[in-house]
Amino acid sequence: MTGIDFSATSVRCTEELQRKYHLDNLQVRQLPIERASELETNFDQIVCTGVLHHLPDPDAGLKALRQVLKPDGVMHLMVYAPYGRTGIYMLQEFCRRLGIRATDEGIQDLVAALRALPPGHPLASLLREAPDFRQEAALADALLHPQDRAYSVPQLFDFIKKGGLAFGRWVKQAPYSPRCGVLAHIPQASRMAEFPLEEQYAAVELFHGTMVRHSVVVYRDDVPGGPQPVSFSGDAWLDYVPIRMPDTISVQERLPPGAAAVLINQTHTCRDLMLPINSTQKRWFDAIDGSSSIGAIVDQIPSALQRPVQRDDARTFFERLGWFDQLVFDISPRS
């Protein structure tokens, strides 16, 4: 494992943590992303979150990372999203106009000013709900950073394509899917479902209006066949091994009619992304152990339904669990 950072201070802090926790498989280098090729090695996985949007040339940074990604490697990227950050950009302009600087005194004065923000200001709700902004250092980074840009969904897809990469999936899929939450029940839901996926994602971003960041999984664009999405067509899904997301909880109080539980991924900021499940579905969900296939789970749970109907219900249920970020699937071949 290799970690790089442009900041000497960040490198020293990481080296202290490395020594403290005896991370013998980690090496740390002070190196800007644009010079990643100087590492003279290629990587199976690259994680770059909260960095590219601060670079003078984000395109150059992404291409540099792509150069050190193995042909079958994967990259996890996070960049800012524009609409949920409207209040931040308003206060950034406020700070520029008043000449507020990232000094100790400037930050203290800024914190005092933010306490007086009108309740309806676009930044006020973000300050209340986002834990990232509860620390002075995070506030200074958000409001006083000299380089900052954001990407809408269409701009993000253009950014990925220009970088020689291909979109794989969102790290969290439910906030972008018209089949999840209230979007599945609006009059335009069926029309939206006919759009190409990129257009669906763009429309959902506009409807929610509160996304502050995008986190994606991407691959090199020269991989033969491109990224292979998890598919529930055919019968291959029966061999998928479902693995629960650690942030999922099963709520069994104050349930809607007919529900045996409601599944909630606690990392979702959109509060409508809840998944009610019936008693059979709850038994399937409870049987997920990280090693049994979907087919084995369904076969071991007795049901009054005929086998073809039970399989169809299971197909729909497990696919929805994936879209709602309740689990991921190990689809590697089984012996």
C-alpha positions as CSV (number, residue, x, y, z in Angstrom):
1,M,0.0,0.0,0.0
2,T,1.3,3.4,-1.0
3,G,0.0,6.8,0.2
4,I,0.9,10.1,-1.5
5,D,0.2,13.7,-0.5
6,F,1.4,17.1,-1.7
7,S,1.5,18.4,1.9
8,A,4.6,17.7,4.0
9,T,2.5,18.1,7.1
10,S,0.0,15.5,6.0
11,V,2.8,13.1,5.2
12,R,4.3,13.6,8.7
13,C,1.0,13.0,10.3
14,T,0.5,9.8,8.3
15,E,4.0,8.6,9.2
16,E,3.2,9.1,12.8
17,L,0.1,7.0,12.5
18,Q,2.0,4.4,10.5
19,R,4.5,4.0,13.4
20,K,1.8,4.0,16.1
21,Y,-0.2,1.2,14.5
22,H,2.8,-0.7,13.0
23,L,1.5,-0.4,9.4
24,D,4.5,-2.3,7.9
25,N,2.8,-2.7,4.5
26,L,2.4,1.0,4.0
27,Q,4.9,3.5,2.4
28,V,4.2,7.2,2.3
29,R,5.6,9.7,-0.2
30,Q,5.3,13.5,-0.5
31,L,4.3,13.7,-4.1
32,P,1.6,15.6,-6.1
33,I,-0.9,13.5,-7.9
34,E,0.3,14.9,-11.3
35,R,3.6,13.1,-10.7
36,A,2.2,9.7,-9.6
37,S,4.2,8.0,-12.4
38,E,7.4,8.7,-10.4
39,L,6.2,5.9,-8.1
40,E,7.3,3.5,-10.9
41,T,4.6,1.0,-10.1
42,N,1.0,0.2,-11.0
43,F,-1.9,-0.4,-8.6
44,D,-4.8,-2.7,-8.2
45,Q,-6.9,-0.1,-6.5
46,I,-6.6,3.7,-6.2
47,V,-8.6,5.8,-3.8
48,C,-8.7,9.5,-4.4
49,T,-11.4,11.4,-2.4
50,G,-11.7,15.1,-1.9
51,V,-8.6,16.0,-3.9
52,L,-9.1,16.3,-7.6
53,H,-11.6,19.2,-7.3
54,H,-8.9,21.2,-5.5
55,L,-6.2,20.8,-8.3
56,P,-5.4,23.7,-10.7
57,D,-5.9,21.1,-13.5
58,P,-8.2,18.2,-12.3
59,D,-8.0,16.6,-15.8
60,A,-4.3,16.3,-15.6
61,G,-4.6,14.8,-12.1
62,L,-7.1,12.2,-13.2
63,K,-5.0,11.2,-16.2
64,A,-1.9,10.8,-14.0
65,L,-3.8,8.4,-11.8
66,R,-5.1,6.5,-14.8
67,Q,-1.5,6.0,-15.9
68,V,-0.6,4.0,-12.7
69,L,-3.9,2.0,-12.6
70,K,-3.4,-1.7,-13.6
71,P,-5.5,-2.8,-16.7
72,D,-7.9,-4.7,-14.5
73,G,-7.6,-2.2,-11.6
74,V,-10.4,-0.1,-10.0
75,M,-10.5,3.5,-8.9
76,H,-12.7,5.1,-6.2
77,L,-13.1,8.8,-6.8
78,M,-15.0,11.5,-4.8
79,V,-15.5,15.0,-6.1
80,Y,-17.8,17.9,-5.1
81,A,-21.3,18.2,-6.4
82,P,-22.6,21.7,-7.1
83,Y,-26.3,22.0,-6.1
84,G,-26.0,21.0,-2.4
85,R,-23.0,23.3,-2.1
86,T,-24.7,26.5,-3.1
87,G,-24.5,27.9,0.4
88,I,-20.8,27.1,0.5
89,Y,-20.1,29.0,-2.7
90,M,-22.1,32.0,-1.5
91,L,-20.0,32.2,1.7
92,Q,-16.8,31.6,-0.3
93,E,-17.7,34.7,-2.3
94,F,-18.6,36.5,1.0
95,C,-15.1,35.7,2.3
96,R,-13.4,36.8,-0.9
97,R,-15.2,40.2,-0.9
98,L,-14.3,40.9,2.7
99,G,-10.8,39.6,2.4
100,I,-11.1,36.9,5.1
101,R,-8.0,34.8,5.2
102,A,-7.2,31.3,6.6
103,T,-5.4,32.7,9.7
104,D,-6.3,31.7,13.3
105,E,-7.9,35.1,13.8
106,G,-9.7,35.0,10.4
107,I,-11.2,31.5,11.1
108,Q,-12.4,32.5,14.6
109,D,-14.1,35.6,13.2
110,L,-15.6,33.5,10.4
111,V,-17.0,31.0,13.0
112,A,-18.6,33.8,14.9
113,A,-20.2,35.2,11.7
114,L,-21.6,31.8,10.8
115,R,-23.4,31.6,14.1
116,A,-25.4,34.7,13.0
117,L,-26.5,33.2,9.6
118,P,-30.2,33.7,8.9
119,P,-32.0,30.3,9.5
120,G,-33.1,30.2,5.8
121,H,-29.6,30.6,4.4
122,P,-28.6,27.7,2.1
123,L,-25.5,27.0,4.3
124,A,-27.5,26.9,7.5
125,S,-29.0,23.4,7.0
126,L,-25.6,22.1,5.9
127,L,-23.9,23.4,9.0
128,R,-26.6,21.7,11.1
129,E,-26.6,18.3,9.3
130,A,-23.1,17.8,8.0
131,P,-20.6,16.5,10.5
132,D,-17.7,17.6,8.2
133,F,-18.4,21.3,9.1
134,R,-18.4,21.0,12.8
135,Q,-14.7,21.5,13.0
136,E,-12.9,24.8,12.4
137,A,-10.3,23.1,10.1
138,A,-13.1,21.7,7.9
139,L,-14.8,25.0,7.7
140,A,-11.6,26.7,6.7
141,D,-11.0,24.1,4.0
142,A,-14.6,24.5,2.7
143,L,-14.9,28.3,2.7
144,L,-11.3,29.5,2.4
145,H,-9.7,27.0,0.0
146,P,-8.1,28.8,-2.9
147,Q,-9.0,26.1,-5.4
148,D,-12.5,24.5,-5.6
149,R,-14.7,23.3,-8.3
150,A,-17.8,21.0,-8.4
151,Y,-19.2,18.6,-11.0
152,S,-22.8,18.0,-11.9
153,V,-23.6,14.4,-13.0
154,P,-23.2,15.2,-16.7
155,Q,-19.9,17.1,-16.0
156,L,-18.7,14.2,-13.9
157,F,-19.3,11.7,-16.7
158,D,-17.5,14.0,-19.2
159,F,-14.6,14.3,-16.6
160,I,-14.3,10.5,-16.3
161,K,-14.4,10.0,-20.1
162,K,-11.8,12.6,-20.7
163,G,-9.6,10.9,-18.1
164,G,-9.6,7.6,-20.1
165,L,-11.9,5.9,-17.7
166,A,-15.3,4.2,-17.7
167,F,-18.0,4.6,-15.1
168,G,-18.7,1.4,-13.1
169,R,-21.2,2.3,-10.4
170,W,-21.9,4.8,-7.6
171,V,-20.5,3.9,-4.3
172,K,-24.0,4.5,-2.9
173,Q,-26.5,3.8,-5.6
174,A,-29.9,4.5,-4.1
175,P,-29.6,8.4,-4.0
176,Y,-29.2,8.3,-7.8
177,S,-31.8,5.7,-8.7
178,P,-35.4,6.7,-9.8
179,R,-36.5,3.3,-8.5
180,C,-35.7,4.2,-4.9
181,G,-37.5,6.4,-2.4
182,V,-40.2,9.0,-3.4
183,L,-38.9,9.2,-7.0
184,A,-40.4,5.7,-7.6
185,H,-43.9,7.1,-7.0
186,I,-43.9,10.5,-8.8
187,P,-45.9,10.8,-12.0
188,Q,-42.7,11.0,-14.1
189,A,-41.2,7.8,-12.7
190,S,-42.1,5.5,-15.6
191,R,-40.9,8.1,-18.2
192,M,-37.6,8.5,-16.3
193,A,-37.1,4.8,-16.3
194,E,-37.0,4.8,-20.1
195,F,-34.0,7.2,-20.2
196,P,-30.4,6.0,-20.5
197,L,-28.8,5.5,-17.1
198,E,-26.7,8.7,-17.3
199,E,-29.8,10.7,-18.0
200,Q,-31.6,9.1,-15.1
201,Y,-28.8,10.0,-12.8
202,A,-28.7,13.6,-14.0
203,A,-32.5,14.0,-13.5
204,V,-32.3,12.5,-10.0
205,E,-29.5,14.8,-9.0
206,L,-31.7,17.8,-10.0
207,F,-34.8,16.4,-8.2
208,H,-32.9,15.8,-4.9
209,G,-31.0,19.1,-5.1
210,T,-29.0,18.5,-2.0
211,M,-26.0,16.4,-3.1
212,V,-22.7,17.8,-1.9
213,R,-20.4,15.2,-3.4
214,H,-20.3,12.3,-5.9
215,S,-18.5,9.1,-5.1
216,V,-17.9,6.7,-8.0
217,V,-16.2,3.5,-8.9
218,V,-14.4,3.7,-12.3
219,Y,-12.3,1.5,-14.5
220,R,-9.9,2.0,-17.4
221,D,-11.7,2.5,-20.7
222,D,-9.5,0.0,-22.5
223,V,-10.7,-3.0,-20.5
224,P,-12.1,-5.6,-23.0
225,G,-15.9,-5.6,-22.7
226,G,-15.9,-2.6,-20.3
227,P,-17.2,-2.7,-16.7
228,Q,-19.5,-5.6,-16.2
229,P,-22.6,-4.6,-14.1
230,V,-24.3,-7.0,-11.7
231,S,-27.1,-8.5,-13.7
232,F,-30.3,-10.2,-12.6
233,S,-31.3,-11.5,-16.0
234,G,-30.8,-15.2,-16.7
235,D,-30.0,-17.4,-13.7
236,A,-26.5,-16.4,-12.8
237,W,-27.8,-14.3,-9.9
238,L,-28.6,-17.5,-8.0
239,D,-24.9,-18.0,-7.5
240,Y,-24.2,-14.5,-6.3
241,V,-23.2,-14.3,-2.6
242,P,-24.9,-11.3,-0.9
243,I,-22.8,-9.4,1.7
244,R,-24.5,-7.0,4.0
245,M,-23.4,-3.4,4.2
246,P,-22.2,-2.6,7.8
247,D,-24.2,0.6,7.9
248,T,-27.6,-1.2,7.4
249,I,-30.0,-1.5,10.3
250,S,-33.2,-3.5,10.5
251,V,-36.0,-1.5,12.2
252,Q,-38.9,-3.4,13.7
253,E,-40.8,-0.7,15.5
254,R,-43.6,1.6,14.2
255,L,-43.8,-0.4,10.9
256,P,-46.0,0.4,7.9
257,P,-48.9,-2.1,7.3
258,G,-47.7,-5.5,6.1
259,A,-44.1,-4.9,6.9
260,A,-42.0,-7.2,9.1
261,A,-39.1,-4.7,9.2
262,V,-37.7,-1.7,7.5
263,L,-34.1,-1.6,6.2
264,I,-32.2,1.6,6.4
265,N,-28.7,2.4,5.3
266,Q,-27.6,5.0,7.9
267,T,-25.2,6.7,5.5
268,H,-28.0,7.9,3.3
269,T,-28.8,11.6,3.7
270,C,-32.0,11.4,1.8
271,R,-34.5,10.2,4.4
272,D,-37.0,8.6,2.0
273,L,-34.6,5.8,1.1
274,M,-36.1,3.2,3.3
275,L,-37.0,-0.4,2.3
276,P,-40.0,-2.1,3.9
277,I,-39.8,-5.9,3.7
278,N,-42.3,-8.6,4.4
279,S,-41.9,-11.7,6.7
280,T,-40.4,-14.0,3.9
281,Q,-38.1,-11.3,2.8
282,K,-37.0,-10.7,6.3
283,R,-36.1,-14.4,6.7
284,W,-34.1,-14.2,3.5
285,F,-32.3,-11.1,4.7
286,D,-31.6,-12.6,8.1
287,A,-30.1,-15.7,6.5
288,I,-27.4,-13.6,4.7
289,D,-24.1,-14.8,6.2
290,G,-21.5,-13.6,3.6
291,S,-20.8,-17.1,2.3
292,S,-24.2,-18.6,1.2
293,S,-25.4,-17.9,-2.3
294,I,-28.8,-16.4,-3.0
295,G,-30.0,-19.7,-4.4
296,A,-29.0,-21.5,-1.2
297,I,-30.6,-18.9,1.0
298,V,-33.9,-19.1,-0.9
299,D,-33.9,-22.9,-1.0
300,Q,-33.4,-23.2,2.7
301,I,-36.3,-20.9,3.7
302,P,-39.6,-22.8,3.4
303,S,-42.3,-20.9,1.5
304,A,-46.0,-21.5,0.6
305,L,-45.2,-20.0,-2.8
306,Q,-44.6,-22.3,-5.8
307,R,-40.9,-22.5,-6.7
308,P,-41.1,-20.3,-9.9
309,V,-43.0,-17.6,-8.1
310,Q,-40.6,-17.8,-5.1
311,R,-37.6,-17.4,-7.5
312,D,-39.1,-14.4,-9.2
313,D,-39.8,-12.8,-5.8
314,A,-36.3,-13.5,-4.7
315,R,-34.8,-12.1,-7.9
316,T,-36.8,-8.8,-7.4
317,F,-36.0,-8.6,-3.7
318,F,-32.2,-9.2,-3.9
319,E,-31.9,-6.8,-6.8
320,R,-33.7,-4.1,-4.8
321,L,-31.4,-4.8,-1.8
322,G,-28.5,-3.9,-4.1
323,W,-30.1,-0.8,-5.4
324,F,-31.0,0.4,-1.9
325,D,-27.4,-0.1,-0.8
326,Q,-28.3,-2.8,1.8
327,L,-25.8,-5.2,0.4
328,V,-23.2,-5.9,-2.3
329,F,-22.6,-9.1,-4.2
330,D,-19.6,-11.4,-4.6
331,I,-20.1,-12.6,-8.2
332,S,-16.8,-14.4,-8.6
333,P,-17.1,-17.9,-9.9
334,R,-17.9,-20.6,-7.4
335,S,-16.1,-24.0,-7.4
